[in-house]
């Protein structure tokens, strides 16, 4: 007997932002077939003729007004056949890292609200989205130690203390700041600029920037970025 599939394919976007020494995630609020509204990850069903990455970019733009250049595929969620009570839905989750200060968020499409939530204050989400978010946070913590992805969360020019605080915040560990600074600068991919922080507190502090071209060149030669904590 022929087994006809009736499975829908969706995409979900986990967009992390970092500001004021806090990690945030972008969430939307919408109604899911009832009078109750739930916060959820941005996302939706993939069109028949649409590549997955195009689908996740489209859904994010439609629901939050956010454009993201680079997404990384996280995981496929579908082992729980009842993860969506309306239909059998398999979701391919993607995550991205952004600087929230550069973005203007606005709810549209089928989203009633859009908001940045501190990662420690995320409410109970729709479907299995809390599990998806947890998986994304684990991936972020791991990748932070072996790829320089943290710079995607910072402004183009930043204080070195902001980079240190980012690692402490996301990894939830204290670091030996002198050794951290020495290690990062030894890679040759973070450069001191001629600009100073506009915040006037004590001695003027120089701003730094990440040289992505230099990093890409070094990576081709076998350079391995690694940050270890005790």
C-alpha positions, 0 to 999 in steps of 0.5 A: 500500500502506497504511503503518501506523505503529508509533511510540511517543511518550515524554517525558523530563525534564531537571531542573536543580538548583543548590547550593553553586556547582554545577549538577546534573541529576537522573538515575535508574538502571533496567534496560532489557531486560537485566541491565545498569543504566544511568543515564538521564533520568526519563521514559517512554511517554505514555498514549493519553489524556494531554497531554504535560505531564501525562505528563512530570509523572507520570513524574517524580513516579513515578520520583523523587518530584519535583513540578515546576510549570513545564516548558519544552518543549526539543526532539523527538528522533526523527531517529535511528530506532534511538535506542531498540533496543527500539522506534521511539520519538520523545521530547519532552524538557522541562526544568525548574529547581529548588532541590534543597534543597526536594526529597526525592528517592526512587526508585519505579516502574521506577527503582531509584535516583535521584540528583543528578549534578554536570553535569561528572560525568554518566556515559554515559547510556542511549539518546541521553540524553547528547545530550538533556542537552547540548541542554538545557544549551545552552538553559539557558546561552542563556536565562540571558542573556535571561530571569531564569530563574536565580532559579528555581535559587536559594532565595527569599532569597539572597545577591547573591554566590550570584546572581553565582556562579550565572552564573559557574558555568553560563556558565563565564565570569568576570564583572565583579562590580561591573558585574553587580550594578549592571546587575541592580539597575538592572532594579528586579526584585531587592530587598534584604530586611531579612534577613541571611545566617545564615552568620556570616563577617565583616560581616553580609550582606543577603539579596535576593529576586526580585520576579516580579510586578514583572518580569511587569509590566515584561515586559508593557510591553516590558522586555527582560532582558539580561545580556551578558558580554565 
